[in-house]
Amino acid sequence: MASENVTILSDETFADTVGADGEPVLVDFWAEWCGPCKMIAPILDEIADEQVGNLKIAKLNVDEAPNTARQYEVMSIPTMLLFKDGEVVKKIVGAKPKDALMGELAEHL
């Protein structure tokens, strides 16, 4: 079951969400048919619940929002982009265990 702390994005809502001042936003570019995307989903739900007020987790389905995926040159999924004040500060490609993912994000939190 998806976390209520995960924001679902679309091409229309993307800019407002990642451009907001405040906490960093980790956007998961994913698709329904992607096996590794399904593997990482519960990890992202867990992080979203644990990092409330520290880090926002958002998901963007590349099949439903191809313009945004193209704009950020997402070529393979899952790709996670960490935004801080509207700018990409970290790019993570592929599914990773929670510890590895948090390690990569640590310097930005």
N, C-alpha and C positions, 0 to 999 in steps of 0.2 A: 504494500500500500504506500503510495507516494506521500511524502511529508507535506504538511500544510505550509511549511516554511520554504518550499521551493516555488519560485515564480515561473509560470509558463509564459514564454514570449512569442511574439509574432513580428513580422516585418514592421507593423504599425507601432507596436509598443516598445520595440528594442531600444531606440535612441533615448526615450524618456527614462527607461530603467537603468541603462548603463551610464547615462550622462548625469544622473542625480548625484548631488554632493553627498558626502558621508562615507559609509562603509564600502569596501571593495565588492565587486560583483563578479562571481565566477560563472561564466556562461558555458553550458554544456551543449555543443552542437551535436545532435544525435538524429537517428531515424528509427522507426518501428522495426525495420527488418535487420537492424545491426546487432549481432550477437554481443560483441564487446560493450556496446552501449547499454544493453540490458544487464550485463555483469556489473557495470559501474554505477548504475542507477541507485541501488540500495546504499552504496557507500556515500553517494552525494546526498541522499536523504538524511543519512546519519550525520554527516558534516553540517548540513543545513540546520538540524535540530540542535547540535552542540555549539554552533558558532553564531547563534542569534545575537544581533547587535555588533558583531565583529566582522562577519562575512555574509553576503547574500548569495544564495545559489539560484541560478535561473537556467531554464532549459529552452532550447530553440530547435524545433524539428526542421531539419534542412529540406525535407520534402514539402513542408507547408510554408516555409519562409526562405525560398531559394535566393532572393535578392540580397538578404543580409549575409547569408553564407558566402555568396559570391563576393560581396563587398569586402569581407574579411579573409578572402582567399582560403577558405576551408576546403581542402582537397580530400581529406580522409576523416573518417569519424570513428570513434569519438575524438573530437578536438575540444579542448577547454581553453577559453581565453579569460584571463583575469583582467578586469577593467578597474582602474582607479581614477576617479574624476573624469570619466569618459574616455580615457586613453588605455590602450592595451599595454599592460606591464609584464605579462607572462603568457606564454603559449605552451600548452601541454597536449601532446598527441598520443592517443592510445589509452587503454584502460590500465590503471595502476592500483596497487593495494592502497588502503587508506593511509598507512604510515608514510608511504612514498609520496602520495599526493599532498598530504599536510606538510611534509618536508619541503616540497617545492613551493608551497604557498607561504611558508612561515615568514620569510623576509618581508612580505607585503602585508602581513596582518598586524 
